[in-house]
Amino acid sequence: MPDPAVETTEDTILLEVLASLHPSAKRNSLRRMVDHGRVRVDGEKATRANMQVAKGSLVEVVSKADGDKPLTQPKEIIPTPEVLFFDAEVILADKPAGLLSVATDRGEVDTMYDRVAKWAWENGKTRTHLVHRLDRETSGCMIFARSAETKDMLQKQFKDRSVERIYHAVVHRKPPTTSGVETLRILETKDKRVRLVEAGRRGGREAITNWWLEKEGPAHSLIRIKIDTGRRAQIRLHMANLGCPVAGDTRHGFGKASVNRLCLHATSLSFNHPDGERMVIGTEIPNQLLAETNRRLG
């Protein structure tokens, strides 16, 4: 049986989350789970039963046998991340396509979080805090904090939309114009399925996707995207609604791409560093996306 886990739907305290996972357990038993190292919050071992847990955090209870084991497998089996920038406060790294940002309830041991956490400990003896996530199929720039205080500061910037997030996507066809803004709301169900809400109808959450045509290929186009909101599958849903689904999108598009990946890449992040400086950290557009842009059909 997999270890019990849940993603929180609101800000709460850890003890309340554990009570929802084990409704018949006494509060002292739940506190002992924490004391014995059996509780993880976003992959990190929890130390206090009354700690605050933010909305969207993954809370997991591992077995007694695993309670005192290291959170990661031996370092040699976890690849080293491609670090774009680091200092005493933040780490920015380039996530490969196909890699989870953080473990699910299946308990994956190789995730982007695990790779960066291992690197951070080896390069400064600091812990790593997850700030945001990218979908498994999406590659690109992710930011991690080296303290809880920096994590809170950066997450506030994501919440108030002061972080500028730039993506590049290869899409089918050519858009009807050279630029535009998609604003249809997105409704997410309890089982994590998402769909667009028709214009004029109520429901869903605000979603804003700004886009510009950068290059037109024989059958595909390279699109530069700035998202003001970060809803699940936002770019894929909005591009599909535009009539230009992202290449390689098997759920909202036309199926697999010739390069065997989703052609969506988080190119750069612009944010306020804890020292007050405005920073822009970016990555190169992957060669796979450029190859798909230039590919001819037939």
Secondary structure, 3 states (H helix, E strand, C coil): CCCCEEECCCCEEHHHHHHHHCCCCCHHHHHHHHHCCCEEECCEECCCCCCEECCCCEEEECCCCCCCCCCCCCHHHCCCCEEEEECCCEEEEEECCCCCCCCCCCCCCCCHHHHHHHHHHHCCCCCCEECCCCCCCCEEEEEEECCHHHHHHHHHHHHCCCCEEEEEEEEECCCCCCEEEECCCEEECCCCCEEECCCCCCCCECCCEEEEEEEECCCEEEEEEEECCCCCCHHHHHHHHCCCCECCCCCCCCCCCCCCCCCEEEEEEEEECCCCCEEEEECCCCHHHHHHHHCCCC
